[in-house]
Amino acid sequence: MMTRLFRMAAVTLLFSVSTLGVAAENYTLRLAQTWGPNSPILGETTEHMAAMAEEMSGGRLKIRIDSSNKHKAPFGIFDLVRNGQYDMGHTASYYYKGTIPNAMYFTTIPFGLIAPEMYAWFYHGEGMELMQKVYEPYGLLSFPGGNTGNQMGGWFNKEINSVADLKGLKMRTPGFAGEVMSELGVAVTNLPPGELYTALERGTVDAVEWVGPALDFPMGFHQIAKYYYSGWQEPGAEVQFLINQKTWKSLPKDLQEILRVAMRLAAYDMYIQSYDESGVAWDRMKEDYPEVTHKTFPPEVIEAMREATNKLLAEAAEKDELAKEIIDSQFDYLKRVRQWTNISDKAYLNSIAED
Ligand code: CA
């Protein structure tokens, strides 16, 4: 344990001499990610970030990535980085709602902001400041780590026509949405990504919510489930980079800035890559499995989900001042920015819609 604890301090300091004769320190940071090896999009995002940081720093900043097969703790990234076993992490903060409930709101809130609105809140609203307020007491820094875009509501083998159809349904859906579903009588589990296909195939769960076409396609859910529902629960899910504050402080200013820029660009690239690949994947799924049917939850079900969401948000805000500050900040922001979304993207899509 002790050796692991000290590993972080081993932000490897290697000295090299540049052509100008000035000693330059090289740093190697270790990053643990929730995702498995060769994980599409999510894993590509950390690799992309690491490659940019190394290139921009002329090789002075290297980031070594361990996937879940190596560290064996896909949902333990928060602790691995907090304890200093790793310098950095890439994960979704809503996986830690048990230990650090207020982190959850920085991934997404049901009925909340869509991706462009979420980024606007982070970088031009109060998002970054509030996120830091939540992570600071744990000796961590957190940065947006990539957006999946609007997530699908999940794969089902029976139609959901009423709230009664949800009762007793065994479903994988994490975060706040899981709590909302529990309120509506769903038996909720949060299985790690690697177990989802088998669980659905064997009937351990009746329904699975993962992400959207880009990431669902390689999982193969379309081969074993019939109905693909649009979402309500993760309108703009952002994953996070976590960094141990001691590591951050040990970096010279220029490398901090390089890392910051690499994370920000890799995050935005993940959003547009997800967008692109979702288009491609949905097209393929429809062609290969024409029986897969797209559905939206009926208004009665959406209304029940919205009511349960509002109830749980009100309870969280009542219990914790910082939770209230974050929830209010996101929904105040939404109230203003959504007016613009409505007269721009939404009105555009509606006005040009063809049957
Ligand atoms: Ca999801």
Boltz pocket constraint, residues with backbone or C-beta under 6 A from the ligand:
constraints:
  - pocket:
      binder: B
      contacts: [[A, 151], [A, 152], [A, 209], [A, 210], [A, 211], [A, 234]]
      max_distance: 6.0
